[in-house]
Amino acid sequence: MTTLVDPGAPAAVELAAAIATGARSPVEVVTAALERAQAVQPALNCFTAIWDDALDAAEQAAAAVARGDVLGRLHGVPVAVKDTTPVAGRRTTLGSYAFEHWVPERDAYIVTALRRAGAVIIGQTTSPEFAHTLQTDSPLWGVTRNPHDPDRTPGGSSGGSAAAVASGCVPLAEGSDMGGSVRIPAAWSGIVGLKPSLGRIPMDVLPGLFDSISHHGPLARCADDARLFLAAAQGPDDADIMSIPGPLDLDRPLSGDVRGLRLGLSIDLGCFSVDPEIAAAVTAAAERLAAAGADVEEVTVGVSLEHEQAWMTLWAVFMAAYFGDAREQIGERIDPDVAALIDLGRTVSAVEYKRVELVRTDLWRRLAAVLADHDALLCPAMAVPPWPASKEAARTHRESRREAGISPAMTTVFNLVPQCPAISVPVGTHSRADDAGLPIGLQVVGRRWRDNLVLEVARAVELTPA
């Protein structure tokens, strides 16, 4: 198995500190990022565009350091953004022939926020068409591959961002998460991925501003990098009417101190069939947290197929409402799975759609009962190891998922309760011959708005490695 992971690549917090003190030059750092991106791109296909003119921004960042300017949190740090996030003057395709030639006239809020923090964006990363699934394989850009094993998918839909971070191109990349699209590729690529509380990072990339399952979030090398991204990107901002008014204090590095925290552990959440090695790794991580001073106990959440199906109904209507015109516009060039989602969404009545709120309410009451007595819930992020890289190669896995009616992603249900932050953090690797060395991710789900707490738990996991 060929690996393109770069475990020695520096974290964003390290780079930002070195740049601020003059120990490293933004030009040197960004040049290295661009060179690494060009080097891995033929094997991984994780970028839709690599911007060589990012060096201009790096030179401006170096000049600011030389002048003694006040620097942002990410000053001179190279980052990447997902190809579903509009960037003014740059082709942004959403992985679809329907947007093959679209050049937005404005930056999304998240792009403005990252630049305001001093980050240097070096390019755009791949996504499946309209970010619709957990495999990054689009009709327009083709198959994106996992740095741990290029025959496997890095996950999706922010798979390009995850592959760019895991392979050492950038320490941070922006992703979007509607059903796990940050946490899924984080788990399958062996990095950290955060779905913040709804509205923590203002989101204005969708046609409508009132969607209730969508989040921006970081793909990062470590929990402190995710904290740094969140500190730079959090609102509030009128770009998103649902952005949270009270920003968090995220200036201090994470301590990882979990002494006195009460953590609930559920391996299957009530309905998932979890790979034994994943179950063992997550259980072992929970035991290490207990040894570090947390009070960990097994809990019953009671997630059911009905909850998973409710998310699928929302997702199908989302696709039909926002991207349904592409069904006829590009015809056979659309991903067949996208077409099927759009067709499904068009069959859902307004009454059926409204009734999904009853299922979401039931899920919240079940989760709230757990979180009333626990600071956070621990569970796997993914129930199975990474699938084969292409949709065609993964056909058997995909068809079995459809027949079972439930996703291998243990993430989607937590988009139904979007005010609860959730993070995926690596907790080991598979040892079986077929999957040896492939990453395993632990998911930490927190109480509403407590993004800082799930970050602390993730940091504690990092401090107690397997």
Residue pairs with C-beta under 8 A, 6 or more apart in sequence:
1 148
1 149
1 151
1 436
1 437
2 43
2 149
2 150
3 147
3 148
3 149
3 437
4 40
4 43
4 44
4 147
4 150
4 167
5 147
5 148
5 166
5 167
5 168
5 190
6 36
6 147
6 166
6 167
6 168
8 168
9 168
9 171
9 221
10 18
10 171
11 171
11 221
11 222
11 224
11 225
12 74
12 77
12 79
12 171
12 172
12 220
12 221
12 225
12 228
12 229
13 222
13 224
13 225
13 228
13 253
15 24
15 29
15 76
15 77
15 171
16 73
16 74
16 75
16 76
16 77
16 228
18 24
19 25
19 26
19 29
19 61
19 65
19 71
19 75
19 76
19 77
20 65
20 71
20 75
22 65
25 62
25 65
25 76
26 58
26 59
26 61
26 62
26 65
26 75
26 76
26 120
27 55
27 58
27 59
27 62
29 58
29 76
29 77
29 78
30 54
30 55
30 57
30 58
30 76
30 78
30 120
30 122
31 55
31 58
33 54
33 78
33 122
33 169
33 170
34 50
34 52
34 54
34 55
34 78
34 122
36 167
36 168
36 169
37 47
37 50
37 122
37 123
37 164
37 169
37 170
38 50
40 46
40 147
40 163
40 167
40 168
40 169
41 47
41 50
43 145
43 150
44 144
44 145
44 146
44 147
44 150
44 154
44 163
44 167
45 126
45 141
45 142
45 143
45 144
45 145
45 160
46 125
46 126
46 144
46 145
46 154
46 159
46 160
46 161
46 163
46 164
46 167
46 169
47 80
47 123
47 124
47 125
47 126
47 160
47 164
47 169
48 83
48 91
48 93
48 123
48 124
48 125
48 126
48 141
48 160
49 83
49 90
49 91
49 123
49 124
50 122
50 123
51 90
51 121
51 122
51 123
54 78
54 120
54 121
54 122
54 123
57 120
57 121
58 76
58 120
61 75
61 76
61 118
61 120
62 76
64 71
64 75
64 118
65 71
65 75
65 76
71 118
72 116
72 117
72 118
72 119
72 232
73 117
73 118
73 228
73 231
73 232
74 114
74 117
74 118
74 119
74 172
74 228
74 229
74 232
75 117
75 118
75 119
76 118
76 120
77 118
77 119
77 120
77 171
77 172
78 119
78 120
78 121
78 122
78 169
78 170
78 171
79 114
79 119
79 120
79 121
79 122
79 170
79 171
79 172
79 173
79 174
80 121
80 122
80 123
80 124
80 125
80 160
80 161
80 164
80 169
80 170
80 172
80 173
80 174
81 87
81 110
81 111
81 114
81 121
81 124
81 125
81 161
81 173
81 174
82 124
82 125
82 127
82 131
82 158
82 160
82 161
82 173
82 174
82 175
82 176
83 92
83 93
83 94
83 95
83 124
83 125
83 126
83 127
83 141
83 160
84 92
84 94
84 95
84 127
84 130
84 131
84 157
84 176
84 205
85 92
85 108
85 110
85 111
85 124
85 174
85 176
85 205
85 216
86 92
86 104
86 106
86 107
86 108
86 111
86 205
87 104
87 107
87 108
87 111
87 121
87 124
88 104
88 105
88 106
88 107
88 111
89 103
89 104
90 103
90 104
90 124
91 101
91 102
91 103
92 99
92 102
92 103
92 104
92 124
93 99
93 100
93 102
93 140
93 141
94 102
94 127
94 129
94 130
94 131
95 126
95 127
95 128
95 129
95 130
95 131
95 138
95 139
95 140
95 141
96 129
96 130
96 138
96 139
96 140
96 323
96 326
96 330
96 334
96 335
96 338
97 139
97 140
97 330
97 333
97 334
98 323
98 325
98 326
98 329
98 330
98 334
100 140
107 115
108 204
108 205
109 201
109 202
109 203
109 204
109 235
109 237
109 239
109 240
110 174
110 201
110 202
110 203
110 205
110 216
110 233
111 121
113 201
113 202
113 232
113 233
114 121
114 174
114 232
114 233
115 121
116 232
117 232
117 233
119 172
119 232
122 169
122 170
125 158
125 159
125 160
125 161
125 163
125 164
125 173
126 136
126 138
126 141
126 144
126 159
126 160
127 136
127 138
127 156
127 157
127 158
127 159
127 160
128 135
128 136
128 137
128 138
128 156
128 157
128 159
128 335
129 138
129 139
129 140
129 334
129 335
129 338
130 319
130 322
130 323
130 326
130 338
131 156
131 157
131 158
131 176
131 178
131 181
132 157
132 315
132 319
132 335
132 337
132 338
132 341
133 156
133 157
133 337
134 153
134 155
134 156
134 157
134 180
134 181
134 184
134 387
134 407
134 408
134 409
135 153
135 155
135 156
135 159
135 387
135 389
135 390
135 391
135 394
136 143
136 144
136 153
136 154
136 155
136 156
136 157
136 158
136 159
136 160
136 163
136 185
137 143
137 144
137 153
137 156
137 389
137 390
137 391
138 335
139 333
139 334
139 335
143 153
143 389
143 390
144 153
144 154
144 159
144 160
144 163
144 389
145 151
145 152
145 153
145 154
145 163
145 389
146 152
146 153
146 154
146 155
146 163
146 166
146 188
146 189
146 386
146 389
146 438
147 154
147 163
147 166
147 167
147 189
148 166
148 189
148 190
148 386
148 437
148 438
148 439
149 386
149 437
149 438
150 389
151 388
151 389
151 393
152 188
152 385
152 386
152 387
152 388
152 389
152 438
153 159
153 188
153 386
153 387
153 388
153 389
153 390
153 394
154 160
154 162
154 163
154 166
154 185
154 188
154 189
154 386
155 162
155 184
155 185
155 186
155 187
155 188
155 189
155 382
155 386
156 181
156 184
156 185
157 175
157 176
157 178
157 181
157 184
157 185
158 173
158 174
158 175
158 176
158 177
158 181
158 182
158 185
158 193
158 219
159 185
159 189
160 173
161 173
161 174
161 175
161 185
161 219
162 173
162 175
162 185
162 186
162 188
162 189
162 191
162 193
162 219
163 185
163 189
164 170
164 173
164 219
165 171
165 172
165 173
165 189
165 191
165 219
165 220
165 221
166 189
166 190
166 191
171 220
171 221
171 225
172 218
172 219
172 220
172 221
172 225
172 228
172 229
173 218
173 219
174 216
174 217
174 218
174 219
174 229
175 181
175 182
175 185
175 193
175 216
175 217
175 218
175 219
176 182
176 203
176 205
176 214
176 215
176 216
176 217
177 183
177 193
177 195
177 214
177 215
177 216
177 217
177 411
177 415
178 213
178 214
178 215
178 315
178 318
178 415
179 213
179 311
179 315
179 407
179 409
179 411
179 412
179 415
180 195
180 381
180 409
180 411
180 412
180 414
180 415
182 193
182 194
182 195
182 215
182 217
182 218
182 219
182 424
183 193
183 194
183 195
183 381
183 409
183 411
183 422
183 423
183 424
183 441
183 443
184 193
184 381
184 382
184 409
184 411
184 424
185 193
185 219
186 192
186 193
186 219
186 381
186 424
186 425
186 441
187 193
187 380
187 381
187 382
187 424
187 426
187 439
187 440
187 441
187 443
188 382
188 385
188 386
188 438
188 439
188 441
189 219
189 439
190 426
190 429
190 439
190 441
191 219
191 220
191 221
191 426
192 218
192 219
192 220
192 221
192 222
192 223
192 225
192 226
192 423
192 424
192 425
192 426
192 458
193 217
193 218
193 219
193 220
193 226
193 423
193 424
193 441
194 217
194 218
194 220
194 226
194 229
194 230
194 421
194 422
194 423
194 424
194 451
194 454
194 455
195 215
195 217
195 411
195 414
195 415
195 421
195 422
195 423
196 215
196 216
196 217
196 230
196 234
196 421
196 451
197 244
197 418
197 419
197 420
197 421
197 448
197 449
197 450
197 451
198 212
198 215
198 242
198 244
198 418
198 419
199 235
199 236
199 240
199 242
199 243
199 244
200 215
200 230
200 234
200 235
200 243
200 244
200 248
200 421
200 449
200 451
201 215
201 216
201 217
201 230
201 233
201 234
201 235
201 243
202 235
202 236
202 237
202 239
202 240
202 243
203 211
203 214
203 215
203 216
203 240
204 239
204 240
205 216
206 214
206 322
207 322
208 321
208 322
209 240
209 241
209 242
210 241
210 242
211 318
212 418
213 311
213 314
213 315
213 318
213 415
213 416
213 418
215 415
215 418
216 233
218 225
218 226
218 229
218 230
218 233
220 226
220 229
222 459
222 462
223 254
223 256
223 423
223 425
223 455
223 458
223 459
223 461
223 462
224 253
224 254
224 459
226 423
226 455
226 458
227 250
227 253
227 254
227 452
227 455
228 250
230 248
230 250
230 451
230 455
231 248
231 250
231 251
234 244
234 247
234 248
234 250
235 243
235 244
235 247
236 243
236 244
236 245
236 246
236 247
237 243
244 449
248 451
248 452
249 452
250 452
254 455
254 456
254 458
254 459
255 456
255 459
256 292
256 456
256 459
256 460
256 462
256 463
257 293
257 456
257 460
258 289
258 292
258 293
258 294
258 456
258 457
258 460
259 292
259 293
259 294
260 293
260 294
260 295
261 293
261 294
261 295
261 375
261 376
261 453
261 457
262 294
262 295
262 297
262 373
262 374
262 375
263 286
263 289
263 294
263 295
263 296
263 297
263 374
263 375
263 376
263 377
263 378
263 457
264 296
264 297
264 298
264 299
264 301
264 370
264 371
264 373
264 374
264 376
264 377
264 378
265 282
265 283
265 286
265 296
265 297
265 298
265 299
265 377
265 378
265 379
266 298
266 299
266 300
266 301
266 377
266 378
266 379
267 274
267 279
267 282
267 283
267 379
267 380
268 274
269 301
269 303
269 379
269 410
269 413
270 300
270 301
270 302
270 303
270 304
271 303
271 304
271 305
271 308
271 406
272 303
272 380
272 383
272 406
272 408
272 410
273 383
273 404
274 380
274 383
274 410
275 383
275 384
275 385
277 385
277 430
277 431
277 432
277 435
277 440
278 380
278 382
278 383
278 384
278 385
278 440
279 380
281 427
281 428
281 440
281 442
281 466
282 378
282 379
282 380
282 427
282 440
282 442
284 427
284 428
284 466
285 378
285 427
285 428
285 442
285 461
285 464
285 466
286 296
286 378
287 296
288 461
288 464
288 466
289 296
289 378
289 457
289 460
289 461
289 464
290 296
291 464
292 460
292 463
292 464
294 460
296 378
299 370
299 374
299 377
300 370
301 366
301 367
301 370
301 377
301 379
302 366
303 363
303 366
303 413
305 405
305 406
306 359
306 362
307 359
307 362
307 363
307 413
307 416
308 405
308 406
308 407
308 412
308 413
309 405
310 356
310 359
310 360
310 363
310 416
311 412
311 413
311 415
311 416
312 412
313 348
313 352
313 353
313 356
314 353
314 356
314 416
315 341
316 341
316 342
316 344
316 345
316 348
317 345
317 348
317 353
318 345
319 338
319 341
319 342
319 345
320 341
320 342
320 343
320 344
320 345
320 346
320 348
321 345
323 338
323 342
324 342
324 345
324 346
326 334
326 338
326 342
327 334
327 339
327 342
327 343
337 391
359 416
360 416
360 417
363 413
363 416
363 417
364 416
364 417
367 377
367 417
367 420
367 445
370 377
371 377
371 420
371 446
371 447
375 446
375 447
375 450
375 453
376 444
376 445
376 446
376 447
376 450
376 453
376 454
376 457
377 444
377 445
377 446
378 442
378 443
378 444
378 457
379 410
379 442
379 443
379 445
380 410
380 440
380 441
380 442
380 443
381 409
381 410
381 411
381 424
381 441
381 442
381 443
382 408
382 409
382 410
382 411
382 440
382 441
383 408
383 409
383 410
384 397
384 408
385 430
385 435
385 438
386 435
386 438
386 439
387 394
387 397
387 398
387 408
388 394
388 397
391 398
397 408
401 407
401 408
410 443
411 422
411 424
411 443
414 420
414 422
414 443
414 445
419 448
419 449
420 445
420 446
420 447
420 448
421 445
421 446
421 449
421 450
421 451
421 454
422 443
422 444
422 445
422 446
422 454
423 443
423 444
423 454
423 455
423 457
423 458
424 441
424 442
424 443
425 441
425 442
425 444
425 458
425 461
425 462
426 439
426 440
426 441
426 442
427 440
427 441
427 442
427 461
427 466
428 439
428 440
428 466
429 436
429 437
429 438
429 439
429 440
430 436
430 437
430 438
430 440
442 461
444 454
444 457
444 458
444 461
445 454
446 453
446 454
446 457
447 453
